[in-house]
Amino acid sequence: MPTIHPLAGQPAPDSVLVDIDALRRDYYAREPDVTDATQRVTFGTSGHRGSSLRGTFSEAHILAITQAICTYRLTQDVTGPLYVGKDTHALSQQAFESVLEVLAGNGVHALIDLGDAVWAHPLTTLRIPVWILRHLHEEDGHGPASRRALAAGLDPWTDRCDLGTLTALVPAAERISCLHRAESWRRLQADVPVTRVDEPFLRSVPEWLVDAAAPDPYASAVAR
């Protein structure tokens, strides 16, 4: 029988909350100890993870990772833009700013969300490749390429939940991602002159809402 945690449905007590101010302070102030393997940059399927309170996620890590990406791009003659998003982790904004500083210093053109929205990871980031597979390669969402794209997007989260459970949540998450993008574009259009937005994207807010309720949330003609 599954058990119910005694704090389920209750406000979290102060004793279990993370000190956000300390997290952000240590992000900038704490230098990782390179002699400690746990404090070095480590990549798995989920990328680098850690906590600034343990010296495993700091500005030094993010600066080094971003510079390594810039250096690799040079060795491979990659000159195109780089898409940069963020999520709702407590240090996401700080890391986001660190990344942009390094990219700017290396002359890399960074593309960010003008509505300053967080990405509803992992489904929102998957919308464009899935849309391309559906519309340009005539997949129905169940073909091998679509399955591989979905598995790659969900894999970073399998340390928190099994892949079967995550996959079962995809239909609901796809619709939530539509609502997320509708709000993002609503904020964008409030801050950016209409003349700077391409005409198909002016319809984005109502069309995202239509997608959220449609039988197929990928039916849009535009890969927004």
Secondary structure as the mmCIF struct_conf table of DSSP 4:
data_model
#
loop_
_struct_conf.conf_type_id
_struct_conf.id
_struct_conf.beg_label_comp_id
_struct_conf.beg_label_asym_id
_struct_conf.beg_label_seq_id
_struct_conf.end_label_comp_id
_struct_conf.end_label_asym_id
_struct_conf.end_label_seq_id
HELX_LH_PP_P HELX_LH_PP_P1 PRO A 2 HIS A 5
TURN_TY1_P TURN_TY1_P1 PRO A 6 GLY A 9
BEND BEND1 GLN A 10 GLN A 10
HELX_LH_PP_P HELX_LH_PP_P2 PRO A 11 PRO A 13
HELX_RH_3T_P HELX_RH_3T_P1 ASP A 14 VAL A 16
BEND BEND2 LEU A 17 LEU A 17
HELX_RH_AL_P HELX_RH_AL_P1 ILE A 20 ALA A 29
HELX_LH_PP_P HELX_LH_PP_P3 ARG A 30 PRO A 32
TURN_TY1_P TURN_TY1_P2 VAL A 34 THR A 35
BEND BEND3 ASP A 36 ASP A 36
HELX_RH_3T_P HELX_RH_3T_P2 ALA A 37 GLN A 39
BEND BEND4 ARG A 40 ARG A 40
STRN STRN1 GLY A 44 GLY A 44
TURN_TY1_P TURN_TY1_P3 THR A 45 SER A 46
STRN STRN2 GLY A 47 GLY A 47
HELX_RH_3T_P HELX_RH_3T_P3 SER A 52 ARG A 54
TURN_TY1_P TURN_TY1_P4 GLY A 55 GLY A 55
BEND BEND5 THR A 56 PHE A 57
HELX_RH_AL_P HELX_RH_AL_P2 GLU A 59 THR A 75
TURN_TY1_P TURN_TY1_P5 GLN A 76 ASP A 77
BEND BEND6 GLY A 80 GLY A 80
STRN STRN3 LEU A 82 TYR A 83
BEND BEND7 THR A 88 HIS A 89
TURN_TY1_P TURN_TY1_P6 ALA A 90 LEU A 91
HELX_RH_AL_P HELX_RH_AL_P3 SER A 92 GLY A 105
TURN_TY1_P TURN_TY1_P7 ASN A 106 GLY A 107
STRN STRN4 ALA A 110 LEU A 111
TURN_TY1_P TURN_TY1_P8 LEU A 114 GLY A 115
HELX_LH_PP_P HELX_LH_PP_P4 ALA A 117 TRP A 119
TURN_TY1_P TURN_TY1_P9 HIS A 121 PRO A 122
HELX_RH_AL_P HELX_RH_AL_P4 LEU A 123 LEU A 136
BEND BEND8 HIS A 137 HIS A 137
BEND BEND9 GLY A 141 GLY A 141
BEND BEND10 GLY A 143 GLY A 143
HELX_RH_AL_P HELX_RH_AL_P5 PRO A 144 LEU A 154
HELX_RH_3T_P HELX_RH_3T_P4 ASP A 155 TRP A 157
TURN_TY1_P TURN_TY1_P10 THR A 158 ARG A 160
BEND BEND11 CYS A 161 CYS A 161
HELX_RH_AL_P HELX_RH_AL_P6 LEU A 163 ASP A 191
BEND BEND12 VAL A 192 VAL A 192
HELX_RH_3T_P HELX_RH_3T_P5 VAL A 194 ARG A 196
BEND BEND13 VAL A 197 VAL A 197
HELX_RH_AL_P HELX_RH_AL_P7 GLU A 199 LEU A 202
TURN_TY1_P TURN_TY1_P11 ARG A 203 ARG A 203
HELX_RH_AL_P HELX_RH_AL_P8 SER A 204 ALA A 213
BEND BEND14 ALA A 214 ASP A 216
TURN_TY1_P TURN_TY1_P12 PRO A 217 TYR A 218
BEND BEND15 ALA A 221 VAL A 222
#
